[in-house]
Amino acid sequence: MSAPDQAAAFAPASVGNAAVGFDLLGFAIQGPGDIVRARRIDRPGVTISDIRGTVTNLPRAAADNTAGRAVLSLLDARAADFGVELEIEKGIPLGSGLGGSAASATAALVAVNALFDQPLDPVSLYPHALAGEAVASGSAHGDNVGPQLLGGLVLASPQHLFRIPLPEGLIAAVVHPEHVLETRAAREALQTGFAIEEIVAQQTRLGLFLAGCYRCDLALIRAGLADVLIEPRRAGLIPGFAQVKQAALDHAALGASISGAGPSVFGWFADEVSARRASAAMIAAFADHGLPATALISRLDAPGAHLLEP
């Protein structure tokens, strides 16, 4: 069977960093996401014909758009004998800490990959997703595109991408305030160096966290799921962050921190009832600081990007 002339794909929102894994760990979220429709065209390269949804004022030049740059990378690597026209439907607001820029790149790659007679596996799409993500953030980090490609909790180094096992039944609550915090601005807060004691403390938590995931040990996950390195630098950029985080911890969170670059805040929970109670308290804490907010409740083994029915 020959490859189709057009395809559409959905990529979910995601939480980057997962507290202890700056630019390294992330997990997918059920619910919002971006949809990209791709169509073969005779002229070479990538044309972006439409952008709609939560954000529309994005670059139309392919090299300046996360989806366009990712697809250009894929077409070049595969020496494609066709070009591609993309339609992007944004379902994730930018500057939300939910992987909005990455989702467009991921969805576009999954859709365009289906146009080849021999599609690549999701891991093989990863370098091209990194190329797209770099357009938005200024660096090629995979903590959003990685979980969007594979689903679940993912370790995404520059050269490696794989899922991390999790205890069954874990739930994430992600609370998104009506506040924009651009990734580039959040990264500027990290320009000065870190003390060796801070780095060791973070490494200790990362080790405990990963051991807890592999051993299905909630006590170890709780001991590790805290950010003592990046969060202190960024907390002041999010109105009410300390109170929102404490609301999660007060309602049985295994840990809570900033989602990606912020301003969204996430917590991990052993069950959905606790997650929903905590999310209500987190929303109330944001409201105390003048910010309306909404909550996403998702299982932590949420699926990654996938093709949509024609």
N, C-alpha and C positions, 0 to 999 in steps of 0.2 A: 504494500500500500504506500503510495507516495505521500509526502508531507502535505499538510493543508496550506492554503494560501493565506489564512488568517487564524488567529487564536487570541484568547483572552485569559488573563490570569489575575488572581487575587493574592495579595501579600498582607499578612496581619501586622498590627501594631506590635511593638516590642519594648522591653525594658532593658536598656543598656547598663553595663557595669555590675548589676546585681549586687551593689554595695561593695563587695570585697574584690571585685575583678575589673578594675578600671581598664577600659578599652579591650577587655579580654573575655568577660562573661556577659551573657544576656539571655533573656527568655521571651518567648512569644506570648501574646495575649489574645484570647478569644474576643471577638467583637469587631471593632473598627479595623479598617484596612484600606489599601489602595487597589484600584483595578486598572490594569493597562490592557488595551486592545492593540494588537499588532497585525499589520497587513504587509505582505510582500509587494514591492513596487519595482519597476524596471530600473529607475535611476539609482545610482549607488548612494550609500550613506543612510542617514536617519533624518526623517522629517517628522516634526511634532505638529500635528494638525489641529489638536484641540486639548485644552486643559480646563477641567471643570471640577466642581465639588467645593470642598472646604477652603481651598486656595486656588486662585486662578492666575495671579500675577507672577508666574514663574517664567524663567527664560525659555524661549522657544528654540533658540539655537542649540542644537544637540550637544555640542561640546560643553555647554554651560548648564546643562540640565542633568540631574542625577540619573534619570532613566535614559536619556539620550547618550550620555557618556558611557554608561554601562553597556548599552547595546552596540555602540561603536567599537568598544573593546572586544566584544564577542564576535562581531562580524569580521573584524580585522584578524583575530586569532584563527578563525575558521576559514579565512579566505573566501567569504561568501560571494556568490555570483549574483546576488540580488540585494536591493536596499529594503528599508523598512519604514513604514508610516506608523506612528504611534498616536493613540488617543489615551490621555491620562485622566482618570477620575480619582480625585483626592478625597479620601475618607478620613484622613488623619490630619489634624491641624499642625502646621509647622511651629517650631519653638515650643512644643508641648512636652518634650522629653519622652515621646512615645514612638520614636523612630520614623517620623513622617517622611523625611527626605530619603531614608534608606528603603522604605516600602515601595516607592515608585521605581527605584532601580531594581529591586528584587522582582516585583511583578512583571516589569518589562522584560527582564532576562528569561523568566519562566515562560512568558508568552512567545518571545522570539525563538527561544530554544526549540519550541514545538514546530517551528517552520522548517527545521532541518530534517533531512531524511534519517539521520542518525543523531538524535538529541543527546546531549550530555547529561550525566547524572548531576544532582544538585550540588554536590561538593565541587565538581569541576566548574560550576558557574561562579564559585566564590571569588576568584581573582577579579572577575569582571564586575561583580557587585562592589568590591572594594574600590575599583576605579571610579564607579559612580558615586559612592559615598564620599570620596575625597573631594568632590566638587562642592558639597555643602559644608563639610566640617573643616576642610583644610588638611585633613590627614586620613590615611586609609586604615581606619580601625573597623573591626568586624563584629563588634558586640551587638549591633542591630541587624545587619544583613545576615549574619550567621544564623541566629535563631529564626529569622524570617524564612530562610531557605530550608532549614531542617526541622523547625518546631522544637518545643520543649526548652530545656536549659542547655546552652551550648557554650563550649569553650572555643574561642575564635582567635587564634594567634595569626600573625601574618602568613604563616605557611600551613597551618593545621586547622581543621574544622571538624568537631565531633560533638555528639550529644553526651551530656553528663547524666547518669541515672539518678532517679529521684525516688524517695519513698512514695508509696501510693497515697492518693487523696489530698496532696498538698494544694492549697488554694492561694492565689495572689489577689490582693485588693490594691487597685491603682486609682488614686484620686487625682483628678486633673482640674486645677483651678483656672479661671478665666484670666490668665496672665501669660504673657509671651516672654520666653527667655531663650535667646538664640544660642545655638551651640558654640559658635565662635566666641561670643561674649563670655560664656561660662568657662571656656578654656583659657581665656585671658587671666582668670583668677588663679591659674595654676602656674604662672610663669616663674615665680621664685622657687628656689630649691626647697627640699624637704630634709629634715633631720634624720640621721640614720636610725634613731630610736623610733621615729614614726614609721619608717619603711619596714623595720623589723616587726613592729606591732601589727601592721597590715598584712605582712607575709604570714604571720602566725595565724591570723584570722582566716586568711585564704586557705591555708592548710587544713585547719579545723573544719571549715565549711565543706571543702571537697571531700575530706574523709567522711564527714557526716552524710553527704549525698551518696557516696559509694557504699557506706555501711548501713544506710537507712536508719541513721541515728539522729533523732530530732534534737537531743541534747547537744551534740556536736555542731549541728547546723545552727542552733541558737547561739552557741559560743562563738561561732565564726561570722554570723551574718550581721556585721557592723562595719561601717566605714570610718576609720580614724585618720585617714589620709586626705581624701578628696573632699568629703562632705564638709569638714570644718571650713574649708576655703569657699565653698559655694552656698552654704546655708543662709548667709546674709542676703543673697540674691533672691530668695524666695520668702515673701511676706508670711509670717506665721509658721515657718517651717518647724521650729522647735516644738511648738504646741501640737502641730499636726502629727509629727513623728511620735510624740509622747502619747497622743490619743491612740495610735496604733499599738504601742507597747502596753498601754493600760488595758487593752482588750485582747490580750493573749497572743500578740504577734511574736513569731520566732525571731523577727528582726524587721527593721524598717529603715528606709533611706530614700535618697533622691533617685527618681527614675531618669536614667540617662543624665543629660545635662540639666534637667529640671524644666519647668517648675513642678511637674507631677511628682507625687510621693507614693511609694509602694510599701506594702507589708506582706510577709508570708505567714500563712496560718495553717493549722492542722486540720481545720474543717471549715465548711462554708458558712455555718452559723456565726462563728467567731469573725470571719472575714466581713460579713455583712454588718455586724454590730460595730466593728472597728471602722468600716468605711463611713458609716453614719456619723460617728464621733469625729472622724477626720474632716468630713465636710463641714461639720459645725465649727471646728477649729479654724478652718479657712474663712468661714463666714465671720467669725469674730475679728478677722483682720480685713474685712471688706471685700473678700473675694468669693463669689459664687463658685461652686465646684460640682463636679459629677464623678461618679465612681464606676469603675469597671471591675467586675468579679470574674476571675478566670481560673480554671484549673492550670496547674503548672506544666502539665504535659500537653499543652495546647498544640494543635497542628500548625505546620508551616505553610508556605505558599503552595498554591495548586492551580491547575487549569480549570477554567469554567466551561460549562456546556456551551456549545455554539448557539 
